[in-house]
């Protein structure tokens, strides 16, 4: 009897082990398939960018690698072609335009959003819940609905033909950033703030010396989100910088150059890769903090 029970237990254990291996195999197979679905389009664009113009025009079917050999001809044209001098802009200049139009706005906006999130998470004041609810309600308004009212408002201020509508509003923070940082701040023990109060710290000093260092991963995660959003911004520059090519950010310049080289897929592919590389670099260097910040947001201590 005991031997039969033992045999049944062993059989059950083997069945569970085999079932677990089968589930793992199916999961890994699915992950590999999804990874290929993501990477293959990037490879196709990269392959096109290193294909010679002549081969690109002659090849009717799909090829996995240039038969005439790889070339950087498309990248040289995209970066240094004299055709761009007519417009007073280049890929490198527009990239730096993107940086100075985006990074100050993102950093100041993160600082301001963090202060609001700190107030909502750790401070007690009348109407806190109502104000936070109103903040969240702004997230439910489609951005397209506000496009025309915003343009009319900035035009009344005399900002409609400058970078000010692109740079200034973001410095006042964002509802989504406030929401995520508040979730992270709520996981920080309030005992730390109580001890800081005993030491004579004010709320602003607590925010600078305690909350920001402890919430570093959350700030970095939100920085990545905001930077990517600003880096890929197109509608704002299209509305307020139309015709001012010397101020074009990268996405506007890429759109302009794609129109110029619409008949040459290799240059269009090279432009796409050039625009993608900075985002990959940012993610590679910050992915550790990015994943940590996203994973720990909303986890309360």
C-alpha atoms as one frame of an Amber mdcrd trajectory, in Angstrom:
protein
   0.000   0.000   0.000   2.774   2.343   0.976   4.690   1.439  -2.161   1.677
   2.263  -4.315   1.245   5.658  -2.625   4.918   6.397  -3.086   4.737   5.449
  -6.749   1.685   7.668  -7.237   3.467  10.587  -5.583   6.514  10.113  -7.787
   4.326   9.900 -10.873   2.465  13.063  -9.866   5.762  14.856  -9.239   7.112
  13.810 -12.635   3.889  14.963 -14.311   4.101  18.346 -12.592   7.773  18.677
 -13.539   7.052  17.792 -17.166   4.104  20.205 -17.200   6.273  22.991 -15.781
   8.960  22.380 -18.400   6.345  22.416 -21.154   4.936  25.722 -19.884   8.445
  27.225 -19.722   9.204  25.989 -23.226   6.016  27.554 -24.583   6.718  30.845
 -22.763  10.292  31.060 -24.040   9.156  30.182 -27.554   6.554  32.940 -27.423
   9.125  35.430 -26.096  11.548  34.539 -28.892   8.815  35.004 -31.510   7.788
  38.383 -30.066  11.440  39.494 -29.868  11.934  38.634 -33.528   8.754  40.532
 -34.430  10.270  43.613 -32.751  13.854  43.274 -34.007  13.283  42.248 -37.631
  11.726  45.608 -38.691  14.712  47.413 -37.147  17.084  45.126 -39.006  15.255
  45.739 -42.298  15.634  49.503 -41.828  19.318  49.121 -40.908  19.922  46.825
 -43.905  18.297  49.358 -46.196  20.475  52.151 -44.769  23.720  50.297 -45.628
  22.572  49.292 -49.114  23.952  51.220 -52.052  21.543  53.455 -53.979  22.110
  51.599 -57.239  21.425  48.200 -55.677  18.367  49.574 -53.902  16.901  50.751
 -57.221  17.782  47.526 -59.040  16.561  45.084 -56.388  12.912  44.183 -56.807
  12.622  41.498 -54.125  13.632  41.380 -50.474  17.231  40.585 -49.550  18.655
  39.970 -46.075  21.988  41.684 -46.799  23.322  43.900 -49.609  24.767  41.678
 -52.360  27.117  44.451 -53.535  28.464  44.972 -50.028  27.581  47.356 -47.219
  28.182  51.069 -47.658  27.859  54.202 -45.516  26.988  56.354 -48.509  23.468
  57.045 -47.219  24.772  58.151 -43.804  27.298  60.532 -45.378  24.548  62.081
 -47.462  22.169  62.337 -44.510  24.763  64.029 -42.304  26.839  66.172 -44.646
  25.035  66.707 -47.961  25.244  70.326 -49.170  21.561  70.198 -50.229  20.630
  70.949 -46.633  22.499  74.274 -46.660  19.640  75.772 -48.672  17.331  75.298
 -45.679  19.863  76.503 -43.085  19.536  73.302 -41.097  21.254  69.947 -40.711
  20.677  66.759 -38.770  23.310  67.676 -36.181  21.993  71.233 -35.729  18.418
  70.015 -35.373  19.587  67.405 -32.860  21.090  70.134 -30.679  17.887  72.154
 -31.154  15.998  69.167 -29.775  18.322  68.949 -26.767  18.079  72.596 -25.708
  14.338  72.694 -26.356  13.694  69.471 -24.423  16.181  68.861 -21.594  15.696
  72.121 -19.588  11.921  71.715 -19.856  12.081  68.087 -18.725  14.411  68.750
 -15.779  12.515  71.770 -14.450   9.183  70.031 -15.055  10.373  66.968 -13.100
  11.484  69.152 -10.197   8.140  70.978 -10.070   6.123  67.769 -10.509   8.131
  66.188  -7.706   7.248  69.033  -5.348   3.553  68.629  -6.148   3.789  64.854
  -5.723   5.560  65.319  -2.377   2.797  67.625  -1.188   0.058  65.194  -2.253
   1.836  62.191  -0.731   3.202  63.467   2.582   1.702  66.829   3.518  -1.702
  67.490   5.069  -3.640  70.532   3.903  -7.322  71.340   3.256  -8.696  70.176
  -0.088  -5.751  67.904  -0.890  -7.955  65.103  -2.207 -10.050  67.464  -4.328
  -6.983  69.117  -5.856  -5.389  65.748  -6.618  -8.638  64.597  -8.225  -8.718
  67.706 -10.409  -5.109  67.049 -11.376  -5.991  63.535 -12.473  -9.017  64.820
 -14.398  -6.706  66.821 -16.658  -5.228  63.496 -17.817  -8.612  62.527 -19.243
  -8.807  65.492 -21.626  -7.578  64.516 -25.119  -4.618  66.640 -26.147  -6.067
  67.207 -29.631  -9.046  69.012 -28.069  -6.730  71.635 -26.562  -4.655  72.240
 -29.691  -6.656  75.143 -31.098  -7.447  76.862 -27.740  -3.766  76.606 -26.822
  -2.695  78.118 -30.123  -5.156  81.025 -29.744  -3.973  81.610 -26.164  -0.268
  81.631 -27.071  -1.000  83.812 -30.087  -2.625  86.368 -27.758   0.587  86.312
 -25.717   2.680  86.847 -28.842   4.332  83.435 -28.546   2.850  81.782 -31.634
   5.989  82.094 -33.795   8.617  81.146 -31.215   9.846  78.195 -29.158   8.196
  79.526 -25.982   4.981  77.441 -26.312   7.186  74.364 -26.730   9.558  75.088
 -23.837   7.669  77.021 -21.132   4.442  75.032 -20.435   6.283  71.800 -19.665
   8.276  73.538 -16.929   5.147  73.655 -14.761   5.032  69.868 -14.498   2.624
  67.241 -15.745  -0.284  65.350 -14.225   1.028  61.929 -15.247   4.433  62.604
 -13.693   2.807  63.867 -10.488   0.691  60.724 -10.297   3.617  58.311 -10.655
   5.939  60.216  -8.316   3.196  60.437  -5.700   2.850  56.660  -5.811   6.581
  56.298  -5.235   6.704  58.899  -2.445   3.933  57.114  -0.553   6.251  54.112
  -0.253   8.874  56.190   1.603   8.442  55.871   5.409   6.977  58.973   7.016
   9.261  58.378  10.028  12.106  59.867   8.006  10.185  63.104   7.608   9.230
  63.135  11.281  12.897  62.808  12.209  13.744  65.599   9.764  11.133  67.843
  11.386  12.753  67.248  14.783  16.090  68.285  13.254  14.468  71.534  12.117
  14.147  70.831   8.403  11.487  72.633   6.401   9.378  70.939   3.762  11.461
  72.255   0.875  14.684  71.028   2.508  13.082  67.618   3.089  12.189  67.448
  -0.571  15.720  68.337  -1.669  17.727  66.274   0.817  15.464  63.288   1.485
  12.812  62.741  -1.169  14.844  63.395  -4.313  17.785  61.108  -3.358  15.476
  58.294  -2.252  13.263  58.639  -5.328  16.163  58.752  -7.792  15.022  55.694
  -9.822  11.480  57.089 -10.101  12.802  60.461 -11.295  15.050  58.754 -13.844
  12.163  56.639 -15.132   9.998  59.724 -15.555  12.918  61.560 -17.167  13.173
  58.805 -19.787   9.436  58.989 -20.493   9.451  62.792 -20.729  12.638  62.949
 -22.798  11.306  60.446 -25.326   8.063  62.417 -25.534   9.917  65.684 -26.134
  12.413  64.045 -28.498   9.586  62.678 -30.662   7.432  65.818 -30.447   6.157
  66.897 -33.836   2.789  68.646 -33.518   4.041  71.489 -31.305   6.973  72.472
 -33.548   4.718  72.091 -36.603   2.289  74.648 -35.153   4.699  77.178 -33.710
   7.912  76.836 -35.758   6.479  76.342 -39.234   8.884  77.932 -41.703  11.580
  78.707 -39.095  13.949  75.974 -40.226  16.843  77.268 -38.105  14.844  76.307
 -34.985  13.545  72.951 -36.242  13.963  70.057 -33.810  14.989  66.661 -35.092
  11.549  65.318 -35.984  10.664  68.378 -38.070  13.996  68.180 -39.890  13.545
  64.470 -40.553  10.105  65.140 -42.003  11.570  67.840 -44.258  14.436  65.631
 -45.432  12.170  62.652 -46.049  10.250  64.834 -48.466  13.453  65.874 -50.234
  14.751  62.296 -50.553  11.402  60.550 -50.953  12.709  58.653 -53.995  15.795
  57.301 -52.166  14.841  54.747 -49.534  18.432  54.295 -48.374  18.727  57.901
 -47.163  15.296  57.779 -45.522  16.391  54.613 -43.684  19.686  56.251 -42.656
  17.805  59.260 -41.294  15.584  56.927 -39.277  18.572  55.091 -37.777  20.336
  58.358 -36.923  17.230  59.570 -35.088  16.908  56.265 -33.234  20.489  55.977
 -31.944  20.286  58.710 -29.227  17.186  57.087 -27.710  18.928  53.703 -27.638
  21.935  55.241 -25.904  19.730  56.892 -23.283  17.890  53.653 -22.601  21.052
  51.502 -22.467  22.686  53.733 -19.852  19.530  54.332 -17.800  17.682  51.023
 -18.172  18.725  49.793 -14.700  17.207  52.840 -13.001  14.318  52.934 -15.451
  13.229  49.369 -14.687  13.747  49.879 -10.947  11.713  53.092 -10.949   8.823
  51.556 -12.867   8.871  48.330 -10.830   8.831  50.037  -7.423   6.262  52.726
  -8.289   3.125  52.053  -6.294   4.792  49.660  -3.827   4.094  50.911  -0.338
   6.430  50.262   2.552
